[in-house]
């Protein structure tokens, strides 16, 4: 057993990562910027990635150029890769804390455990992106640890110092999240020099001088990279708002900055626990998933208690009480400098996606302060363990809740693209898709644009991107100049550029469990169930950019496999046939769809069949489907009237047609004026 004791802490930390992040890894996918980066890597290779990162974190982009050819589109491998580097970052931090405070084994481990399941960060499952975040964080923690190791073991001073310098430079060059935490290095050096550490060449110097000399390589790194960022490289992602503010109003800017420092330190240390202790509702988790949630919380708690019991003889802390302020002071300093990148760009901290990524800068400081405060009073070890076990268990449970949301988003995205491929087998180059803001948290229209091009232009490897997907609610006035026909469109996607025209716009609405629906501008002119911003886009909506023939490419690794034996398949195919005027095919698809025993989740899904029955002379069934659609709500009466207005003009003349049209007009009061309902879509609109 004694031989296994050194392996227990790494095994415990790995188990915690697996419990928090790996239970559903096989059902995870790509999210947010995973798709753009993955699409660029697959389509344009290393050169495309170089273009993509050229205006923002070019050195960090080198990591992607090494990893993406190895893992490709294997989403499970990316999840494992991200979990691995999260664990490695934990090992590096554990090593660092063990070196700084060697007689505080428990403190080092519990601090690391909190960092690994920190409840202020929910984006671990965005695996392609954040695996590379944690590569950099691992390098930073290892750099600090090697600096301390050089002082603890003078014989390998130069080797450890050289590696520390290189890894520290890597952190500074790659990204800004932990840039200013470099300033915590001299504090750790100072602490170690006061606890037996020394420089091999100036042992008689003062502690201040030794601290300065030990930090000098890091200081040169910090100064050099700061000058490079200030004068030679400007990020195109965020502007330094705070500097502009300080030039205009120095006093006001400093007061604001001081307030942000205090607020964000409190937020990252205390308020984030709201996430951990959030008990999911029955709307968030089904009964079965709720039982698993409590099982995960219990497993996390028991794993902490079990590890503490296994190491009960090894984990006794006997350091004098005078030691305890050090982690708190270092943690407070980390909280005060870690947020500088967010404050410079005036970006807010949040408890939820997607701004909770900024909490990564505060994660180390928050953990040091939290555990440091817990170790201030002279409590028995078992009391501290019990106090820690339950919160850590709930931190694991919080990540489980987030995993469920990610899985649901992945499923919604996959179903959407399958339905889109059925409804739109092909698209004219330059087409722009306009949609409602989809009911998914972890995708934006920008990320879905990459998926759209992957599906419809898999062989296009030129720097002229074929398609784009826009939410009018956020793009109007920016990338979408106006909701007018024949306006040129352009989007710089960094690795490629889209150029199109609003005359090739296709508007669709997707709100599952209803099927994806290409908006019919004539029928849906009065559709108040659409968000207002999408109704304003009706002048652009059309089907001219949709091709009846095409071969959409949906790689199973990213889009799964979808059965055609479902209602949405038959609806999408029928709506395409309606667009092409193939009424016999619409009827045949309707017969097959209704035979499934399924039913439409949106009354408008009956409209292609109403129109087809009318064009084929089956007026009885046309009226039957009309009653089913119009009877749901008054707004559908209006839309059904619009549909029959078109039928009256386009269906072949017959006395039965005129009788059916008159019957619908009377039953639905089509000639009476209607008022717009007070209750409308609650989706946010463009100001």
C-alpha positions as CSV (number, residue, x, y, z in Angstrom):
1,X,0.0,0.0,0.0
2,X,2.9,2.4,0.8
3,X,4.2,2.0,-2.7
4,X,0.8,3.1,-4.1
5,X,0.5,6.1,-1.9
6,X,2.4,8.5,-4.3
7,X,0.0,7.5,-7.1
8,X,-3.1,8.2,-5.1
9,X,-3.2,12.1,-5.5
10,X,-2.8,12.0,-9.3
11,X,-5.3,9.1,-9.5
12,X,-7.8,11.0,-7.3
13,X,-7.4,14.2,-9.5
14,X,-7.9,12.1,-12.6
15,X,-11.0,10.4,-11.1
16,X,-12.4,13.8,-10.3
17,X,-11.9,14.9,-13.9
18,X,-13.5,11.8,-15.2
19,X,-16.5,12.1,-12.9
20,X,-17.0,15.7,-13.8
21,X,-16.3,15.7,-17.5
22,X,-16.2,12.2,-19.0
23,X,-19.5,10.5,-18.1
24,X,-21.2,11.8,-21.2
25,X,-18.1,12.3,-23.4
26,X,-19.3,9.7,-25.9
27,X,-22.4,11.8,-26.5
28,X,-20.6,15.2,-26.8
29,X,-19.8,17.0,-30.0
30,X,-18.3,20.3,-31.2
31,X,-19.6,23.6,-30.0
32,X,-19.0,27.4,-30.4
33,X,-15.6,28.0,-32.0
34,X,-14.9,24.3,-32.4
35,X,-16.8,24.3,-35.7
36,X,-15.0,27.3,-37.3
37,X,-11.6,26.0,-36.3
38,X,-12.3,22.4,-37.2
39,X,-13.8,23.4,-40.6
40,X,-10.8,25.7,-41.3
41,X,-8.3,23.0,-40.4
42,X,-10.1,20.4,-42.6
43,X,-10.7,22.8,-45.5
44,X,-7.6,24.9,-45.6
45,X,-5.1,23.1,-43.4
46,X,-2.2,24.7,-41.7
47,X,-2.2,27.8,-43.9
48,X,-5.9,28.4,-43.2
49,X,-5.2,28.2,-39.5
50,X,-2.4,30.6,-39.8
51,X,-4.7,33.1,-41.5
52,X,-7.4,32.5,-38.9
53,X,-5.1,33.2,-35.9
54,X,-3.0,35.9,-37.6
55,X,-5.0,38.8,-36.1
56,X,-5.5,37.2,-32.7
57,X,-3.1,34.9,-30.8
58,X,-0.9,33.8,-33.7
59,X,1.5,31.8,-31.4
60,X,-1.4,30.0,-29.8
61,X,-2.5,29.1,-33.3
62,X,0.7,27.1,-33.8
63,X,-0.7,24.5,-31.3
64,X,-3.8,23.9,-33.4
65,X,-1.6,23.4,-36.5
66,X,0.1,20.6,-34.6
67,X,-3.0,18.9,-33.0
68,X,-5.8,19.2,-35.6
69,X,-4.1,16.9,-38.2
70,X,-3.7,14.3,-35.5
71,X,-7.3,14.2,-34.1
72,X,-9.2,15.4,-37.2
73,X,-13.0,15.3,-36.6
74,X,-13.0,12.6,-33.9
75,X,-15.1,14.4,-31.4
76,X,-14.6,11.7,-28.7
77,X,-10.9,12.0,-29.1
78,X,-11.1,15.8,-28.7
79,X,-13.1,15.3,-25.5
80,X,-10.5,12.9,-24.1
81,X,-7.8,15.3,-25.2
82,X,-9.4,18.2,-23.4
83,X,-9.9,16.2,-20.2
84,X,-6.3,15.0,-20.4
85,X,-5.0,18.5,-20.5
86,X,-7.3,19.7,-17.7
87,X,-5.9,16.9,-15.6
88,X,-2.3,17.8,-16.6
89,X,-2.9,21.4,-15.6
90,X,-4.1,20.1,-12.3
91,X,-0.9,17.9,-11.9
92,X,1.2,21.0,-12.6
93,X,-0.6,23.1,-10.1
94,X,-0.4,20.3,-7.5
95,X,3.3,20.0,-8.1
96,X,3.7,23.8,-7.7
97,X,1.8,24.0,-4.5
98,X,3.7,21.0,-3.0
99,X,7.0,22.7,-3.9
100,X,6.0,26.1,-2.4
101,X,4.4,24.7,0.8
102,X,5.9,21.2,1.0
103,X,4.5,20.4,4.4
104,X,1.0,21.2,3.4
105,X,0.0,18.2,1.3
106,X,-3.7,18.4,2.0
107,X,-3.8,22.1,1.1
108,X,-2.1,21.5,-2.2
109,X,-4.4,18.7,-3.2
110,X,-7.7,20.3,-2.2
111,X,-6.8,23.6,-3.9
112,X,-6.0,21.7,-7.1
113,X,-9.3,19.8,-6.8
114,X,-11.2,23.0,-6.6
115,X,-9.4,24.4,-9.6
116,X,-10.2,21.3,-11.6
117,X,-14.0,21.5,-11.0
118,X,-14.2,25.2,-10.5
119,X,-17.9,26.1,-10.6
120,X,-17.3,29.5,-12.3
121,X,-16.4,27.8,-15.7
122,X,-18.8,25.7,-17.7
123,X,-17.0,25.4,-21.1
124,X,-14.8,22.4,-20.6
125,X,-17.0,20.5,-23.2
126,X,-16.0,22.9,-26.0
127,X,-13.2,20.5,-26.4
128,X,-11.3,21.6,-29.5
129,X,-10.9,25.1,-28.2
130,X,-10.4,24.6,-24.5
131,X,-8.0,21.7,-24.8
132,X,-5.6,24.3,-26.1
133,X,-6.4,26.7,-23.3
134,X,-5.4,24.0,-20.8
135,X,-2.2,23.3,-22.7
136,X,-1.2,26.9,-22.1
137,X,-2.4,26.8,-18.4
138,X,-0.3,23.6,-17.9
139,X,2.7,25.3,-19.3
140,X,2.2,28.3,-17.0
141,X,1.8,26.2,-13.8
142,X,4.7,24.0,-14.8
143,X,6.8,27.2,-15.4
144,X,6.0,28.4,-11.9
145,X,6.8,25.0,-10.4
146,X,10.1,24.8,-12.2
147,X,11.1,28.2,-10.9
148,X,10.4,27.0,-7.4
149,X,12.1,23.6,-8.1
150,X,15.3,25.5,-9.2
151,X,15.4,27.1,-5.7
152,X,14.6,24.0,-3.8
153,X,17.2,21.9,-5.8
154,X,20.2,24.1,-6.6
155,X,21.9,21.3,-8.4
156,X,19.5,21.4,-11.3
157,X,19.0,25.2,-11.0
158,X,20.0,26.0,-14.6
159,X,18.0,23.2,-16.2
160,X,14.8,24.0,-14.2
161,X,15.3,27.8,-14.7
162,X,15.7,27.3,-18.5
163,X,12.6,25.2,-18.8
164,X,10.7,27.7,-16.6
165,X,11.8,30.5,-18.8
166,X,10.6,28.7,-22.0
167,X,7.3,27.7,-20.6
168,X,6.6,31.1,-19.1
169,X,7.4,32.7,-22.4
170,X,4.9,30.3,-24.1
171,X,2.2,31.4,-21.7
172,X,2.8,35.1,-22.4
173,X,3.0,34.7,-26.2
174,X,0.0,32.4,-26.6
175,X,-2.8,34.3,-24.9
176,X,-3.8,36.9,-22.4
177,X,-5.9,35.0,-19.9
178,X,-3.0,34.3,-17.5
179,X,-0.6,37.0,-18.8
180,X,-0.7,39.2,-15.6
181,X,-0.5,36.2,-13.3
182,X,3.2,36.2,-14.2
183,X,3.4,39.0,-11.6
184,X,2.7,36.4,-8.9
185,X,6.0,34.6,-9.7
186,X,8.1,36.9,-7.4
187,X,5.7,36.3,-4.5
188,X,6.2,32.6,-4.8
189,X,10.0,33.1,-5.0
190,X,9.9,35.3,-1.9
191,X,7.9,32.6,0.0
192,X,10.3,29.8,-1.0
193,X,13.4,31.8,-0.2
194,X,12.1,32.3,3.3
195,X,11.6,28.6,3.6
196,X,15.0,27.1,2.8
197,X,15.1,27.9,-0.9
198,X,18.2,29.6,-2.3
199,X,20.1,30.7,-5.4
200,X,23.3,28.7,-6.0
201,X,25.4,31.7,-6.9
202,X,24.3,34.5,-4.5
203,X,23.4,32.8,-1.3
204,X,24.8,35.7,0.8
205,X,22.6,38.3,-0.9
206,X,19.6,39.8,0.7
207,X,16.2,38.1,0.2
208,X,15.0,41.0,-1.9
209,X,18.0,40.8,-4.3
210,X,17.7,37.0,-4.6
211,X,14.0,37.4,-5.4
212,X,14.7,39.9,-8.1
213,X,17.5,37.8,-9.6
214,X,15.4,34.7,-9.6
215,X,12.5,36.5,-11.3
216,X,14.7,38.4,-13.7
217,X,14.2,35.9,-16.6
218,X,10.5,36.0,-16.1
219,X,10.6,39.8,-15.8
220,X,12.4,40.1,-19.1
221,X,9.8,37.8,-20.7
222,X,7.0,39.9,-19.3
223,X,8.5,43.2,-20.4
224,X,9.5,42.0,-23.8
225,X,6.1,40.4,-24.6
226,X,4.3,43.5,-23.2
227,X,6.2,45.8,-25.5
228,X,5.5,43.5,-28.4
229,X,1.8,43.5,-27.7
230,X,1.7,47.2,-27.2
231,X,3.7,48.4,-30.2
232,X,4.1,45.6,-32.7
233,X,1.0,43.4,-32.4
234,X,-2.6,44.6,-32.0
235,X,-5.4,42.1,-31.5
236,X,-8.3,42.6,-33.8
237,X,-10.7,41.0,-31.3
238,X,-11.0,43.5,-28.4
239,X,-10.1,47.1,-28.0
240,X,-8.3,48.5,-24.9
241,X,-11.4,50.4,-23.7
242,X,-9.9,51.1,-20.3
243,X,-6.9,53.0,-21.7
244,X,-9.1,55.2,-23.8
245,X,-11.2,55.9,-20.7
246,X,-8.2,56.7,-18.6
247,X,-7.0,59.3,-21.2
248,X,-10.4,60.9,-21.2
249,X,-11.2,60.7,-17.5
250,X,-8.4,59.4,-15.4
251,X,-10.1,59.8,-12.0
252,X,-13.4,58.2,-13.2
253,X,-11.5,55.3,-14.8
254,X,-9.5,54.6,-11.7
255,X,-12.7,54.6,-9.5
256,X,-14.4,52.3,-12.0
257,X,-11.3,50.0,-12.0
258,X,-11.2,49.8,-8.2
259,X,-14.8,48.9,-8.1
260,X,-14.4,46.2,-10.7
261,X,-11.4,44.7,-8.8
262,X,-13.4,44.4,-5.6
263,X,-16.6,43.2,-7.4
264,X,-14.8,40.6,-9.6
265,X,-12.7,39.2,-6.7
266,X,-15.9,38.7,-4.7
267,X,-17.7,37.3,-7.7
268,X,-15.0,34.8,-8.7
269,X,-14.5,33.6,-5.1
270,X,-18.0,33.7,-3.6
271,X,-20.8,34.3,-6.1
272,X,-19.6,31.4,-8.4
273,X,-20.9,29.0,-5.7
274,X,-24.4,29.8,-6.8
275,X,-23.7,27.6,-9.8
276,X,-22.4,24.7,-7.6
277,X,-25.4,24.7,-5.3
278,X,-28.0,25.2,-8.0
279,X,-30.5,22.3,-7.7
280,X,-31.9,21.5,-11.1
281,X,-35.6,21.7,-11.6
282,X,-37.7,19.0,-13.3
283,X,-37.8,21.2,-16.4
284,X,-34.0,21.0,-16.6
285,X,-33.6,17.3,-15.8
286,X,-35.9,14.4,-16.3
287,X,-36.5,12.1,-13.3
288,X,-33.9,9.6,-14.4
289,X,-31.3,12.3,-15.1
290,X,-32.1,13.9,-11.7
291,X,-31.3,10.6,-10.0
292,X,-28.0,10.4,-11.9
293,X,-27.3,14.0,-10.8
294,X,-27.6,13.1,-7.1
295,X,-25.5,10.0,-7.7
296,X,-22.8,12.1,-9.3
297,X,-22.9,14.6,-6.3
298,X,-22.7,11.7,-3.9
299,X,-19.8,10.1,-5.9
300,X,-17.8,13.3,-5.8
301,X,-18.4,13.7,-2.1
302,X,-17.5,10.1,-1.3
303,X,-14.4,10.2,-3.5
304,X,-13.1,13.2,-1.4
305,X,-13.9,11.4,1.9
306,X,-12.4,8.1,0.6
307,X,-9.1,9.7,-0.5
308,X,-8.9,11.5,2.9
309,X,-9.3,8.2,4.7
310,X,-6.8,6.4,2.5
311,X,-4.2,9.1,3.2
312,X,-5.1,9.7,6.9
313,X,-1.6,9.0,8.1
314,X,0.1,10.9,5.2
315,X,-2.1,14.0,5.2
316,X,-1.6,15.3,8.7
317,X,-0.7,19.0,8.5
318,X,1.7,20.2,11.2
319,X,2.8,23.5,9.9
320,X,2.7,26.3,12.5
321,X,-0.3,28.6,12.2
322,X,1.9,31.5,11.0
323,X,2.0,29.9,7.6
324,X,-1.7,30.2,6.8
325,X,-1.8,33.8,5.6
326,X,0.6,33.1,2.7
327,X,-1.9,31.4,0.4
328,X,-4.6,34.0,1.1
329,X,-2.2,36.8,0.3
330,X,-1.0,35.2,-2.8
331,X,-4.5,34.4,-3.8
332,X,-5.7,38.0,-3.3
333,X,-2.8,39.2,-5.4
334,X,-3.8,36.8,-8.2
335,X,-7.4,38.1,-8.0
336,X,-6.2,41.7,-8.3
337,X,-4.0,41.1,-11.3
338,X,-5.7,38.2,-13.0
339,X,-8.6,40.3,-14.3
340,X,-6.5,42.9,-16.1
341,X,-7.3,41.6,-19.6
342,X,-11.0,41.6,-18.9
343,X,-10.9,45.1,-17.3
344,X,-8.8,46.5,-20.2
345,X,-11.5,45.4,-22.7
346,X,-14.3,46.2,-20.3
347,X,-15.7,42.7,-20.5
348,X,-18.0,41.5,-17.7
349,X,-17.8,38.4,-15.6
350,X,-20.8,36.2,-15.7
351,X,-22.0,33.0,-14.1
352,X,-23.2,31.5,-17.4
353,X,-21.9,30.9,-20.9
354,X,-20.2,32.5,-22.7
355,X,-18.6,35.2,-20.6
356,X,-17.8,32.7,-17.8
357,X,-14.7,31.9,-19.8
358,X,-13.2,35.1,-18.3
359,X,-13.4,33.5,-14.9
360,X,-10.5,31.3,-15.9
361,X,-8.2,34.3,-15.1
362,X,-9.5,34.3,-11.5
363,X,-9.7,30.6,-10.9
364,X,-6.3,30.2,-9.2
365,X,-6.7,33.2,-7.0
366,X,-10.2,32.2,-6.0
367,X,-9.1,28.7,-5.0
368,X,-6.1,29.9,-3.0
369,X,-8.2,32.3,-1.1
370,X,-11.0,29.8,-0.5
371,X,-8.7,27.1,0.8
372,X,-6.4,29.5,2.6
373,X,-9.4,30.8,4.6
374,X,-10.5,27.3,5.4
375,X,-7.0,26.5,6.7
376,X,-6.8,29.7,8.9
377,X,-8.5,28.3,12.0
378,X,-6.9,25.3,13.8
379,X,-9.4,22.7,12.8
380,X,-8.9,18.9,12.9
381,X,-8.2,17.4,9.5
382,X,-11.5,15.5,9.4
383,X,-13.5,18.6,10.0
384,X,-11.8,20.4,7.0
385,X,-12.4,17.3,4.8
386,X,-16.1,17.2,5.6
387,X,-16.4,20.9,5.0
388,X,-14.8,20.4,1.6
389,X,-16.3,17.1,0.5
390,X,-19.9,18.3,0.0
391,X,-19.1,21.5,-2.0
392,X,-16.6,19.6,-4.2
393,X,-19.4,17.0,-4.8
394,X,-21.7,19.8,-5.9
395,X,-19.1,21.2,-8.1
396,X,-18.9,17.9,-9.9
397,X,-22.7,17.9,-10.1
398,X,-22.7,21.3,-11.6
399,X,-20.5,20.1,-14.5
400,X,-22.9,17.2,-14.9
401,X,-25.8,19.6,-15.4
402,X,-23.8,21.5,-18.0
403,X,-23.0,18.3,-19.8
404,X,-26.7,17.6,-20.3
405,X,-27.2,21.1,-21.8
406,X,-24.3,20.5,-24.2
407,X,-25.7,17.2,-25.3
408,X,-29.2,18.7,-26.0
409,X,-27.6,21.5,-28.0
410,X,-25.6,19.0,-30.0
411,X,-28.7,16.9,-30.8
412,X,-30.7,20.0,-31.8
413,X,-27.9,21.2,-34.1
414,X,-27.6,17.7,-35.8
415,X,-31.4,17.4,-36.3
416,X,-31.5,20.9,-37.8
417,X,-28.8,20.2,-40.4
418,X,-30.4,16.9,-41.4
419,X,-33.8,18.6,-41.8
420,X,-32.1,21.4,-43.7
421,X,-30.5,18.9,-46.1
422,X,-33.9,17.3,-46.7
423,X,-35.6,20.6,-47.4
424,X,-32.6,22.2,-49.3
425,X,-30.7,19.5,-51.2
426,X,-28.6,22.2,-52.8
427,X,-28.0,26.0,-52.5
428,X,-26.8,28.5,-55.0
429,X,-23.3,29.8,-54.2
430,X,-23.5,33.1,-52.4
431,X,-26.8,32.2,-50.6
432,X,-27.4,33.6,-47.2
433,X,-29.7,31.9,-44.7
434,X,-31.6,34.0,-42.2
435,X,-33.1,32.4,-39.1
436,X,-34.5,33.0,-35.7
437,X,-32.0,32.8,-32.8
438,X,-32.0,29.0,-32.4
439,X,-32.9,27.4,-29.1
440,X,-29.3,26.4,-28.4
441,X,-26.9,28.0,-25.9
442,X,-23.6,26.9,-27.3
443,X,-23.8,27.8,-31.0
444,X,-23.9,31.2,-32.7
445,X,-24.7,32.0,-36.3
446,X,-21.0,32.4,-36.7
447,X,-20.2,28.9,-35.6
448,X,-23.1,27.5,-37.6
449,X,-21.8,29.2,-40.7
450,X,-18.8,26.9,-40.7
451,X,-21.1,23.8,-40.4
452,X,-23.3,25.2,-43.2
453,X,-20.3,25.4,-45.6
454,X,-19.1,21.9,-44.4
455,X,-22.5,20.5,-45.4
456,X,-23.1,22.3,-48.7
457,X,-19.6,23.1,-50.0
458,X,-17.3,20.3,-48.7
459,X,-15.1,20.5,-51.8
460,X,-14.7,24.3,-51.9
461,X,-11.2,25.0,-50.8
462,X,-10.9,28.4,-52.3
463,X,-10.8,31.5,-50.1
464,X,-14.2,32.5,-51.4
465,X,-16.6,31.0,-48.9
466,X,-19.9,29.9,-50.4
467,X,-22.5,30.4,-47.7
468,X,-23.3,32.3,-44.6
469,X,-26.0,32.0,-41.8
470,X,-27.1,35.1,-40.1
471,X,-29.3,36.0,-37.2
472,X,-31.0,39.2,-38.4
473,X,-31.4,40.1,-34.7
474,X,-27.7,40.7,-34.3
475,X,-26.4,41.1,-37.8
476,X,-28.7,43.8,-39.1
477,X,-26.8,47.0,-39.6
478,X,-23.5,45.2,-39.2
479,X,-22.9,42.4,-41.7
480,X,-26.5,42.7,-43.0
481,X,-26.8,46.3,-44.2
482,X,-30.6,46.4,-44.6
483,X,-33.5,44.1,-45.2
484,X,-33.7,45.0,-48.9
485,X,-33.2,43.0,-52.1
486,X,-30.1,43.1,-54.2
487,X,-27.7,44.4,-51.6
488,X,-24.1,43.0,-51.6
489,X,-23.0,41.1,-48.5
490,X,-19.5,40.4,-47.3
491,X,-18.1,38.6,-44.2
492,X,-14.4,38.3,-43.4
493,X,-14.1,34.8,-41.8
494,X,-10.4,35.3,-41.4
495,X,-9.4,32.2,-43.3
496,X,-11.9,32.9,-46.1
497,X,-14.3,35.6,-47.2
498,X,-17.9,35.3,-48.0
499,X,-19.4,37.5,-50.8
500,X,-23.1,37.2,-51.6
501,X,-26.3,39.1,-52.2
502,X,-29.5,39.6,-50.3
503,X,-31.4,38.5,-53.4
504,X,-30.1,34.9,-52.6
505,X,-31.6,35.0,-49.1
506,X,-33.6,32.0,-47.6
507,X,-35.3,32.6,-44.3
508,X,-36.2,29.7,-42.1
509,X,-37.6,29.1,-38.6
510,X,-36.6,26.3,-36.3
511,X,-38.0,25.7,-32.9
512,X,-38.0,22.0,-32.0
513,X,-39.9,19.8,-31.6
514,X,-41.4,21.5,-34.6
515,X,-39.6,20.8,-37.9
516,X,-37.3,23.3,-39.6
517,X,-39.5,25.4,-41.9
518,X,-38.5,27.5,-44.8
519,X,-40.6,30.7,-44.5
520,X,-43.2,31.3,-47.1
521,X,-43.3,35.1,-47.4
522,X,-46.8,35.2,-49.0
523,X,-48.5,32.9,-46.5
524,X,-46.6,34.1,-43.4
525,X,-47.0,37.8,-43.8
526,X,-49.3,37.9,-40.8
527,X,-47.5,35.2,-38.8
528,X,-47.2,36.7,-35.4
529,X,-45.6,33.6,-34.0
530,X,-42.4,34.6,-35.7
531,X,-40.0,36.9,-33.9
532,X,-40.6,40.4,-35.1
533,X,-37.1,40.8,-36.5
534,X,-37.7,37.7,-38.7
535,X,-41.0,39.1,-39.9
536,X,-39.2,42.2,-40.9
537,X,-37.0,40.0,-43.1
538,X,-39.9,38.6,-45.0
539,X,-39.2,40.9,-48.0
540,X,-36.0,38.9,-48.5
541,X,-37.4,35.5,-47.9
542,X,-37.7,33.3,-50.9
543,X,-36.8,29.9,-52.4
544,X,-34.8,31.1,-55.4
545,X,-31.5,30.0,-53.9
546,X,-32.7,26.5,-53.1
547,X,-31.8,23.8,-55.6
548,X,-33.9,20.6,-55.9
549,X,-30.8,18.6,-56.7
550,X,-27.6,18.4,-54.6
551,X,-25.5,16.2,-52.4
552,X,-25.2,17.6,-48.9
553,X,-22.3,16.1,-47.0
554,X,-23.1,15.4,-43.4
555,X,-20.1,13.4,-42.0
556,X,-21.4,11.0,-39.3
557,X,-18.7,12.0,-36.9
558,X,-20.2,15.5,-36.7
559,X,-23.9,15.1,-37.7
560,X,-24.6,11.5,-36.6
561,X,-27.1,9.3,-38.5
562,X,-30.7,10.2,-39.0
563,X,-33.5,7.9,-39.9
564,X,-35.8,9.0,-42.7
565,X,-38.7,7.3,-40.9
566,X,-39.9,10.4,-39.1
567,X,-42.5,13.1,-39.6
568,X,-40.0,15.9,-40.3
569,X,-38.3,13.9,-43.1
570,X,-41.7,13.6,-45.0
571,X,-42.6,17.2,-44.2
572,X,-39.3,18.6,-45.5
573,X,-39.4,16.5,-48.6
574,X,-43.0,17.5,-49.2
575,X,-42.3,21.2,-48.7
576,X,-39.5,20.9,-51.3
577,X,-41.9,19.1,-53.7
578,X,-44.5,21.9,-53.1
579,X,-41.8,24.5,-54.0
580,X,-41.2,22.6,-57.3
581,X,-45.0,22.2,-58.0
582,X,-44.9,18.4,-57.9
583,X,-48.3,18.0,-56.2
584,X,-48.6,14.3,-56.7
585,X,-45.3,13.8,-54.9
586,X,-46.5,16.0,-52.0
587,X,-49.6,13.8,-51.6
588,X,-47.5,10.6,-51.7
589,X,-45.1,12.0,-49.0
590,X,-48.1,13.1,-46.9
591,X,-49.6,9.6,-47.1
592,X,-46.3,8.1,-45.9
593,X,-45.8,10.7,-43.2
594,X,-49.3,10.5,-41.7
595,X,-49.1,6.7,-41.8
596,X,-46.3,6.9,-39.2
597,X,-48.8,7.8,-36.5
598,X,-46.8,10.9,-35.8
599,X,-48.3,14.4,-36.2
600,X,-47.1,17.9,-36.9
601,X,-45.8,20.0,-33.9
602,X,-46.6,23.2,-35.9
603,X,-49.9,23.7,-37.7
604,X,-48.0,25.2,-40.6
605,X,-46.5,21.7,-41.3
606,X,-50.0,20.8,-42.7
607,X,-49.9,23.6,-45.3
608,X,-48.0,21.8,-48.1
609,X,-50.5,18.9,-47.9
610,X,-53.5,21.2,-47.9
611,X,-52.2,22.9,-51.0
612,X,-51.4,19.5,-52.6
613,X,-54.8,18.1,-51.9
614,X,-56.3,21.2,-53.4
615,X,-54.2,21.0,-56.6
616,X,-55.0,17.3,-57.0
617,X,-58.7,17.8,-56.5
618,X,-59.0,16.1,-53.1
619,X,-61.1,18.9,-51.5
620,X,-62.4,16.8,-48.7
621,X,-58.9,16.1,-47.3
622,X,-57.8,19.6,-48.0
623,X,-60.7,20.9,-45.8
624,X,-60.0,18.3,-43.2
625,X,-56.3,19.4,-42.9
626,X,-57.5,23.0,-42.9
627,X,-59.7,22.5,-39.9
628,X,-56.9,20.7,-38.0
629,X,-54.4,23.6,-38.8
630,X,-56.7,26.6,-38.2
631,X,-58.2,25.3,-35.1
632,X,-55.1,25.6,-33.0
633,X,-55.1,29.4,-32.5
634,X,-56.6,32.5,-34.2
635,X,-53.3,33.4,-35.8
636,X,-53.4,30.2,-37.8
637,X,-56.8,31.1,-39.1
638,X,-55.2,34.2,-40.6
639,X,-52.4,32.1,-42.1
640,X,-54.8,29.5,-43.4
641,X,-56.8,32.3,-45.1
642,X,-53.7,33.5,-46.8
643,X,-53.0,29.9,-48.0
644,X,-56.5,29.6,-49.5
645,X,-56.1,32.9,-51.1
646,X,-53.2,31.4,-53.1
647,X,-55.1,28.2,-53.8
648,X,-58.0,30.2,-55.2
649,X,-55.7,31.7,-57.8
650,X,-53.3,28.9,-58.6
651,X,-55.4,25.7,-58.2
652,X,-57.1,24.4,-61.4
653,X,-60.5,25.9,-61.9
654,X,-63.5,23.8,-60.9
655,X,-66.8,24.3,-59.1
656,X,-65.5,22.2,-56.2
657,X,-62.5,24.6,-55.9
658,X,-64.7,27.7,-55.6
659,X,-67.1,26.0,-53.2
660,X,-64.1,24.9,-51.0
661,X,-62.6,28.4,-51.1
662,X,-66.0,30.0,-50.1
663,X,-66.4,27.4,-47.3
664,X,-63.0,28.3,-45.8
665,X,-63.6,32.0,-46.1
666,X,-66.9,31.7,-44.2
667,X,-65.7,29.3,-41.6
668,X,-62.5,31.3,-40.8
669,X,-64.0,34.8,-41.4
670,X,-61.2,35.5,-43.9
671,X,-62.7,38.8,-45.1
672,X,-62.9,40.3,-41.6
673,X,-60.1,42.6,-40.4
674,X,-57.9,41.1,-37.7
675,X,-55.8,42.8,-35.0
676,X,-52.3,41.8,-34.2
677,X,-52.3,39.8,-30.9
678,X,-50.8,41.5,-27.8
679,X,-48.8,38.5,-26.9
680,X,-45.8,38.0,-29.3
681,X,-42.5,36.2,-29.4
682,X,-40.4,37.1,-26.4
683,X,-37.1,36.8,-28.3
684,X,-34.9,39.9,-28.1
685,X,-34.9,42.2,-31.0
686,X,-32.4,44.5,-32.6
687,X,-32.7,48.0,-31.0
